[in-house]
Amino acid sequence: MPRGFIAEWTVTIILLLFGTTSLLQAFVIPTGSMEDSLLIGDHLLVDKMAYAPPGQISRLFLPYTDVKRGDIIVFRYPVDIQQTFVKRCIGVPGDRIHLVNKQLWLNGKPVDEPYVYHKTEYIDQYRDNFPKEPNVEVVASAHDMLADHVVDGDVVVPPGYYFAMGDNRDSSLDSRYWGFVPRENIIGKPLIIYWSYEASTDALTTIGIDHFLDLIKHFPTKTRWSRTFRLIHGYPLK
């Protein structure tokens, strides 16, 4: 059995048994921007220690890492830090990024992204040939990104920031529309799906009596049992 697999499950079990709010955070996927990697109604445990600065003792037994390309990250939405987003880290500081007809180019090379789903066939000139002049409304931070961080047709990720996109690439509110993710906004990375329930975005974002009645009536049939306790992995991008 691979050593990495054993270590991953060991850390998972330790966090599940002894984790507190300082170590773990529960999070539910409310939208389809990460389909089909993460589905609406997936309930996650987020490892808040993964990217934390290592201490003198804790670094010996907790696997601290830097944020890497291809990691799935949970972060405070830069436009409104009261909201929490989950996306995939596509670019780290210094990376050069552009899209050509939906194909991601990273540091001058096309990138294989087996996790990406394109659910529309048409080409949108901004979304799919990024960076271009926006043909949709984008926030001020995205205008700043396009004005100050585009070099020879590439968005260049500045120090202390990251570029994030959803796996459902054609339907994701991500860095193309609001700019970079500051390092301090990153909360952690999803560790495991502890429960997955088939529900609508409205039901998950405006919890009411109808949702609880639905749970009581349909818990066995709407629970996605095959996703329960599924570990969440990144995909290394080069």
C-alpha positions as CSV (number, residue, x, y, z in Angstrom):
1,M,0.0,0.0,0.0
2,P,1.5,3.4,-1.0
3,R,3.0,5.4,1.9
4,G,1.2,8.5,0.8
5,F,-2.2,6.8,1.0
6,I,-1.4,5.6,4.6
7,A,-0.2,9.0,5.7
8,E,-3.3,10.7,4.1
9,W,-5.7,8.4,5.9
10,T,-3.8,8.7,9.2
11,V,-4.0,12.5,9.2
12,T,-7.7,12.3,8.2
13,I,-8.5,10.0,11.2
14,I,-6.5,12.1,13.6
15,L,-8.4,15.2,12.5
16,L,-11.7,13.5,12.6
17,L,-11.1,12.2,16.1
18,F,-9.4,15.2,17.7
19,G,-10.1,18.1,15.4
20,T,-11.7,21.3,16.7
21,T,-12.8,24.4,14.9
22,S,-9.2,25.5,14.8
23,L,-8.3,22.4,12.8
24,L,-11.4,21.6,10.8
25,Q,-14.3,23.5,9.2
26,A,-17.4,22.0,7.8
27,F,-18.5,23.3,4.4
28,V,-21.3,22.5,2.0
29,I,-21.1,22.9,-1.8
30,P,-24.0,25.2,-2.7
31,T,-23.4,25.7,-6.5
32,G,-22.2,23.7,-9.5
33,S,-19.0,25.6,-10.2
34,M,-16.8,22.6,-9.2
35,E,-18.8,19.9,-11.0
36,D,-18.2,17.1,-11.5
37,S,-15.3,17.0,-9.0
38,L,-17.6,18.3,-6.2
39,L,-21.3,18.3,-6.5
40,I,-24.0,20.5,-5.1
41,G,-24.9,19.0,-1.7
42,D,-21.4,17.6,-1.0
43,H,-20.6,18.2,2.7
44,L,-16.9,18.6,3.3
45,L,-14.4,18.8,6.1
46,V,-11.8,21.4,5.4
47,D,-8.3,21.0,6.7
48,K,-7.4,24.4,8.1
49,M,-3.9,23.4,9.1
50,A,-2.7,22.3,5.7
51,Y,-1.3,25.7,4.6
52,A,-0.7,27.1,8.1
53,P,2.8,28.2,9.0
54,P,4.5,25.2,10.7
55,G,5.5,25.5,14.3
56,Q,8.7,24.1,15.8
57,I,7.0,21.0,17.0
58,S,3.9,20.6,14.8
59,R,6.0,20.6,11.7
60,L,7.4,17.3,12.7
61,F,4.0,15.4,12.5
62,L,1.6,17.6,10.5
63,P,2.1,17.7,6.7
64,Y,2.2,21.4,6.1
65,T,2.5,22.4,2.5
66,D,2.5,25.5,0.3
67,V,-0.5,26.1,-2.0
68,K,0.2,24.3,-5.2
69,R,-1.2,24.4,-8.7
70,G,-4.0,22.0,-9.0
71,D,-5.0,22.1,-5.3
72,I,-8.6,22.5,-4.5
73,I,-8.8,25.4,-2.0
74,V,-11.4,27.0,0.3
75,F,-11.1,30.7,0.7
76,R,-12.9,33.9,1.7
77,Y,-14.3,35.5,-1.4
78,P,-12.1,38.6,-2.0
79,V,-15.1,40.8,-3.0
80,D,-17.0,39.8,0.2
81,I,-15.1,38.0,2.9
82,Q,-18.3,36.9,4.5
83,Q,-18.7,34.4,1.7
84,T,-16.7,31.3,1.4
85,F,-15.7,29.9,-2.0
86,V,-14.1,26.6,-3.2
87,K,-12.2,26.5,-6.4
88,R,-9.1,25.0,-7.9
89,C,-5.8,26.8,-7.7
90,I,-4.6,27.3,-11.3
91,G,-1.8,29.7,-10.8
92,V,0.8,30.5,-8.0
93,P,2.9,33.7,-7.8
94,G,4.9,34.3,-10.9
95,D,2.7,32.1,-13.2
96,R,1.6,33.3,-16.6
97,I,-1.9,32.2,-17.6
98,H,-4.2,32.5,-20.6
99,L,-7.0,30.5,-22.3
100,V,-7.4,29.8,-26.0
101,N,-10.8,28.4,-27.0
102,K,-11.2,26.9,-23.5
103,Q,-7.7,25.4,-23.4
104,L,-5.6,26.5,-20.4
105,W,-2.0,27.7,-21.2
106,L,0.3,27.9,-18.2
107,N,3.8,29.4,-18.5
108,G,3.8,29.0,-22.2
109,K,2.5,25.4,-22.4
110,P,-0.9,23.9,-22.9
111,V,-2.1,22.0,-19.8
112,D,-3.9,18.7,-19.5
113,E,-6.9,19.2,-17.1
114,P,-8.8,15.9,-16.8
115,Y,-11.0,17.3,-14.1
116,V,-12.4,20.1,-16.2
117,Y,-16.0,19.9,-17.7
118,H,-17.2,22.1,-20.5
119,K,-20.9,22.0,-20.5
120,T,-21.5,24.5,-23.3
121,E,-20.3,24.1,-26.8
122,Y,-20.1,27.8,-27.8
123,I,-17.0,29.9,-27.4
124,D,-17.3,33.1,-25.2
125,Q,-14.6,35.5,-26.2
126,Y,-13.8,36.6,-22.6
127,R,-14.6,33.4,-20.7
128,D,-12.8,31.1,-23.1
129,N,-10.1,33.3,-24.6
130,F,-9.0,35.0,-21.4
131,P,-7.7,37.6,-20.9
132,K,-9.7,39.7,-23.3
133,E,-11.7,42.9,-23.0
134,P,-14.7,41.8,-20.8
135,N,-18.0,41.3,-22.6
136,V,-19.7,40.9,-19.2
137,E,-19.8,42.8,-16.0
138,V,-16.7,42.2,-13.8
139,V,-15.8,43.8,-10.5
140,A,-13.2,46.5,-10.0
141,S,-10.5,44.0,-8.9
142,A,-10.8,42.2,-12.1
143,H,-10.4,45.4,-14.1
144,D,-7.3,46.1,-12.0
145,M,-6.0,42.6,-12.8
146,L,-6.5,43.2,-16.6
147,A,-5.0,46.7,-16.5
148,D,-1.9,46.0,-14.3
149,H,-1.1,42.3,-14.5
150,V,-1.3,41.3,-18.2
151,V,2.0,40.9,-20.0
152,D,2.1,39.8,-23.7
153,G,-1.3,38.3,-23.5
154,D,-0.8,36.5,-20.2
155,V,-2.2,37.3,-16.8
156,V,0.8,37.2,-14.5
157,V,0.1,36.2,-10.9
158,P,1.7,38.7,-8.4
159,P,3.5,37.8,-5.2
160,G,1.2,36.8,-2.4
161,Y,-1.7,36.0,-4.6
162,Y,-3.2,33.0,-6.5
163,F,-5.4,32.5,-9.5
164,A,-8.4,30.2,-9.0
165,M,-11.0,28.7,-11.4
166,G,-13.9,26.2,-11.1
167,D,-13.8,22.8,-12.7
168,N,-17.1,23.5,-14.3
169,R,-15.2,26.0,-16.4
170,D,-18.1,27.3,-18.4
171,S,-20.2,28.2,-15.3
172,S,-17.9,29.4,-12.6
173,L,-17.6,32.8,-10.9
174,D,-13.9,32.8,-10.5
175,S,-10.7,34.8,-10.9
176,R,-11.5,35.7,-14.4
177,Y,-14.3,37.8,-13.0
178,W,-13.0,39.1,-9.7
179,G,-9.2,38.8,-9.8
180,F,-6.7,37.1,-7.6
181,V,-7.0,35.3,-4.3
182,P,-4.9,36.9,-1.5
183,R,-2.8,34.3,0.4
184,E,-4.4,35.5,3.7
185,N,-7.9,34.7,2.4
186,I,-7.1,31.0,2.0
187,I,-8.7,28.9,4.8
188,G,-7.5,25.5,3.8
189,K,-8.2,22.6,1.5
190,P,-11.0,20.1,1.5
191,L,-10.1,16.8,3.1
192,I,-13.0,14.5,2.8
193,I,-16.7,14.3,1.8
194,Y,-18.4,13.2,5.0
195,W,-21.9,13.3,3.5
196,S,-23.5,14.1,0.1
197,Y,-27.1,14.9,-0.3
198,E,-29.0,15.6,-3.5
199,A,-30.4,19.1,-2.9
200,S,-30.9,22.4,-4.8
201,T,-28.8,25.5,-4.4
202,D,-31.9,27.3,-2.9
203,A,-32.4,24.6,-0.3
204,L,-28.8,24.8,0.8
205,T,-28.5,28.5,0.9
206,T,-31.9,29.3,2.5
207,I,-32.4,26.5,5.0
208,G,-36.1,26.3,5.9
209,I,-38.7,23.8,7.1
210,D,-39.1,22.4,3.6
211,H,-35.5,21.3,3.5
212,F,-35.8,19.5,6.9
213,L,-39.0,17.8,5.8
214,D,-37.2,16.7,2.7
215,L,-34.3,15.3,4.8
216,I,-36.8,13.3,6.9
217,K,-38.6,11.9,3.9
218,H,-35.8,11.3,1.5
219,F,-32.6,10.9,3.6
220,P,-32.0,7.2,2.4
221,T,-32.7,7.8,-1.2
222,K,-31.2,11.3,-1.8
223,T,-28.0,10.6,0.1
224,R,-25.2,9.8,-2.3
225,W,-23.8,6.9,-0.4
226,S,-21.0,6.2,-2.9
227,R,-19.5,9.7,-2.2
228,T,-19.5,9.2,1.6
229,F,-16.0,9.4,3.1
230,R,-14.5,10.0,-0.2
231,L,-11.1,11.7,0.1
232,I,-10.6,14.8,-2.0
233,H,-7.4,15.1,-4.1
234,G,-5.8,17.8,-6.0
235,Y,-4.2,17.3,-9.5
236,P,-0.7,18.5,-10.0
237,L,-0.4,21.0,-12.9
238,K,2.9,21.6,-14.6
